[in-house]
């Protein structure tokens, strides 16, 4: 992946890789890494600055399910789930 950083990589049919990464502000971003190793942040996710998360990719349907720890301050809480949909860029 060159110098690109991220977690939970998934390979796309065009040879690029998608990862979830932290932006310079600490927010979670969807980062696309080209086969050449060049990367760019495709989208910033409005989930805040997370320390823990997991993802299940569904590249065939251009979406991912992101699981976050629950937000309850006392006692156990249910995890939160976010469905993130993305589409390949047209003309790239």
Secondary structure as the mmCIF struct_conf table of DSSP 4:
data_model
#
loop_
_struct_conf.conf_type_id
_struct_conf.id
_struct_conf.beg_label_comp_id
_struct_conf.beg_label_asym_id
_struct_conf.beg_label_seq_id
_struct_conf.end_label_comp_id
_struct_conf.end_label_asym_id
_struct_conf.end_label_seq_id
TURN_TY1_P TURN_TY1_P1 UNK A 2 UNK A 3
STRN STRN1 UNK A 7 UNK A 11
TURN_TY1_P TURN_TY1_P2 UNK A 13 UNK A 14
BEND BEND1 UNK A 15 UNK A 15
STRN STRN2 UNK A 17 UNK A 22
TURN_TY1_P TURN_TY1_P3 UNK A 24 UNK A 25
BEND BEND2 UNK A 26 UNK A 26
STRN STRN3 UNK A 28 UNK A 33
TURN_TY1_P TURN_TY1_P4 UNK A 35 UNK A 36
BEND BEND3 UNK A 37 UNK A 37
STRN STRN4 UNK A 39 UNK A 44
TURN_TY1_P TURN_TY1_P5 UNK A 46 UNK A 47
BEND BEND4 UNK A 49 UNK A 49
BEND BEND5 UNK A 51 UNK A 51
STRN STRN5 UNK A 53 UNK A 58
HELX_RH_3T_P HELX_RH_3T_P1 UNK A 59 UNK A 61
TURN_TY1_P TURN_TY1_P6 UNK A 62 UNK A 62
STRN STRN6 UNK A 63 UNK A 68
BEND BEND6 UNK A 73 UNK A 75
HELX_LH_PP_P HELX_LH_PP_P1 UNK A 78 UNK A 79
STRN STRN7 UNK A 80 UNK A 85
HELX_LH_PP_P HELX_LH_PP_P2 UNK A 88 UNK A 89
TURN_TY1_P TURN_TY1_P7 UNK A 90 UNK A 91
#
